């Protein structure tokens, strides 16, 4: 099976493009056999602004993954993001008309379609339909209604909508890079695929994916997506603050952030507070020094501000996040981010490392939260291909086959 299935995840971000190549291992584990990373060009806030530039970045990242894995990449599951995406919870109701009032696949489809009958802004489309639960004659919490008996079937569905042009332009960029798009997957959904456990999703958690220019929030509960929101800010805000505050270039500010950045002053000991950092201001020929404490004083207020925006959204939705907050994306790597998030959200917080029970091979080399999306995309691709292969080897019952399709379609 390893020779027949190759799962490719392609995370096209504003700052970096990351590609992960995986193969099925034992007991559902995906062995990572290759990965690549390249500087991203031609995107702004997740939206393609220059197709050729994006294509070149994709080629570089995929080329590196091909070199490491020794495989040729032809298609990939690609992340989908954008600052205008919006999530809404809708419900739909249908009457069960079959013999004996037994609920069929068609009844479930009709109930979901009923929930998705909504007025969309011009140029917008439904990006994803994520069923939360079904209600049969007032009995709620039902996940698989096919085969059950009832007269009234209600569906609760989380619907994500957004501009169709963003998806179409991203598809063109991937095509121009010489690849096919297997399918597209919402960025926070992909991060959740690689970092969250079933218990996290069941008891409630908030996944916060902090990218370069976009931060996305996805709240889970009762095993399904309950809320989605996107914010037009990310790790680049720290870089800009440092550039303005210290009068250095964006490139220099980025290096300072990565090497010395800390967003929680209480983590610095006395020696670190006075530790000197040499910087080269723009237009100067001589370096000057500043302390780590000053750098932290620049970054900490911004971290608090950004996380407060996200925390306010979780409070507004009255969501129960018993399993806490999981931070993914490159912007979550700053020292002290977990500690500040714990204070702001007043909830247990952790970084979203790859779930060890799902990954093997080279996973240890890319286990950081910045690889959560690319790894989740590849894992989703592998699971989908394995299901397809199993169907070919052993024909499941019609009901079992439909539900496998159902879960994958609305994943």
Protein Blocks (a to p, Z undefined) as FASTA:
>chain_A
ZZmpccddddddfkbccdddddddeehiacdfbdcddddehiaehiafbfklmmmmmmmm
mmmmmmmnopacfbdcdddddfkbccdddddddddfbehhiacfklmmmmmmmmmmccdd
ehiacfbdcdfbdceehighiablghpacfbdcdddddddddfklmmmmmmmmmmnopac
fbacdfklmmmmmmpcfklmmnopadddddfkbccddddeehiafbdcdddbdfklmmmm
mmmmnopafklmmmmmmmmgcfbfklpcfklmmpccddddehiabdcdddfklmmmmmmm
mmmmmmmmmmmmmmmnopacfkopadedjklmpghklmmmmmmnopacddddddfklggh
jlmmmmpfklmmmmmmmmmmmmmmmmmmmmmmpccdfklmmmmmmmmmmZZ
